[in-house]
């Protein structure tokens, strides 16, 4: 079973990095073979098996055009404001990598 996305049911374990065309993804693989990762198109995840993808955050502008990364779906903070969407996306990914990816999900 392969779970991916910003939120998944897989538990943390060993990590592995697969690379494709210069991009890297960190995959956390538990002892049961389930995988947890922050979704990216760096590799074709569907080739690894059945996917379960769920949202872990929302990156959206406010009425003034400032960007925020709301990580509430994974129990995280609201980051921002950022002048550019790309800055909010980078902050979102850094937070998910540092605080969500390697932690075992509840349940």
N, C-alpha and C positions, 0 to 999 in steps of 0.2 A: 504494500500500500504506500502511496506517495501523496503526502499532503504539502501544499505550498500556498503561498500568499502572505499577506501581512499578519494573518492569524490562522492558526491551524490546530488540530488536535494531537499532533505528534509531540513526543517528549524529546528533550535534548539528549544528546549523546556525543559521539565522536563527530568531529567536523571535517569537511572536505571542501576543497575549492576546485571547481571545474572551470576551464577557460575556453572561450571561443572568440576568435577575432579580437583579442586584446581585452575583452571584458571578463570580469570575474564575478562569481556568485559563491557565497558561503552556504553550504548545505550542512545541516545538523541531522545526523542519522542516529536513531536510537537502536537499542539492541534488538528490537522487533522488526527493524528494517524500515520503519516510517521515517520520512524526511521532513524537515522543517526549514523554510527559507523565506527570505523577503523576495517577492516575485520580481523577476526581470526576464527579459528576452535574450539574455546572454547565452543561454543554452535552451534547447527544445525540451522542456520538462516533460512533455507528454510522452516522449520516448522512454522515460523511466517507469511509466505505469500510470494507473488511474490517479487523477488529480482531485484534490479538494481545495478550493481557493475561497478565501473569505477576506473581507475588507478589514484593514487594521487602522486606517486613518482616512482623513478627508483633507485635501489641500484645496482651499478656496479663497477667493478675495472677499474683503469686506466692502461696504458701500463707498469707501474712499479709495479703493483699488489697491489696498495693502493686502499681502498674502499671509495666510496662516496655515499651519499644519496642525490639525486637531487629531491627537492620538488617543482620544477617549475610547474608541472601540477595543483597544488593547490595554486599557487602564492607564494610559499615559497623559501627559500634559498637552496644553495648547501652546504651540511654539509660534513666535512671531511678535510683531509684524515684520514682514520682509518686503522690500521694494519690488523684487522680481519673483515670479513663480518658481524659477529654477533654483533660487536660494531656499525657498520653502521646501522644495522637493529634496534638496541635498540635506537640509536639517532633519527632515522626516526620516530619510534613509539612515543617517548617522545615529539618530535616537533609536530607531528600530534595531540596528545592528548592535548597539551598546547595551540596550536595556530589555529588549524583547526576545531577540533571536536565540540567545543561549539559555534562556530560562525555560523551565518546564511549565507548560500551561496548566491552569487549575483543572482539577477533575482527574 
